């Protein structure tokens, strides 16, 4: 079962990340990741509309 993560594995990874980074740093990391995903989605959306406007 290599490559498949279940609930227990995800909880262990989150617990280790919490121990390494601490709660405040982990919250900042999640916020940054969310903003990055949002910016990526908007860039992809703008990229899809760009060629249509030029044609």
N, C-alpha and C positions, 0 to 999 in steps of 0.2 A: 504494500500500500504506500509506496513512495509517491509523494506529490499530493496526497490527499490529507487535508487538515480537518480534523473533527473538532468538536467543542472542547474536549479536554486539552488538546494540543494548543489551541488558540488561547485558552485561559492560562496555560503555563507560559506562553510567549508574552502575554500581557503582564503577568506577574513579574517576570524577569525584567521586562522593560520598565515597569514601575520601580523595581528595586534599583536599577541602574540609573535612571534619569530622575526619579522623584516625581511627585504629583504635579508640581508647578511646571517643570520642564516638559513633562509629558503632555500637559494641556497646551502649552505653547507649540509643541511639535504637531499636535492634532490640528490646531488652528492653522498653522502654516501649510499643512498638507491639504486641508479643506480649501484654503485660498488658492493653492496651486492647481487643484483640480478644477475649481471654478474658472480660473484664468485660462486653463487649457481648453475647457469646453467652449468658452467664449471665443478663443482664437480659432478653434476648429469651425465654429459657426460662422465667424467672419470670413474665414478662408473659403468656405463653401459658397458664400454669397459674392465674393470678390470677382471671380471670372464672369459671373452672370451680368454684373453691372458694366463690365468693360466691353462685352460683346454687343 
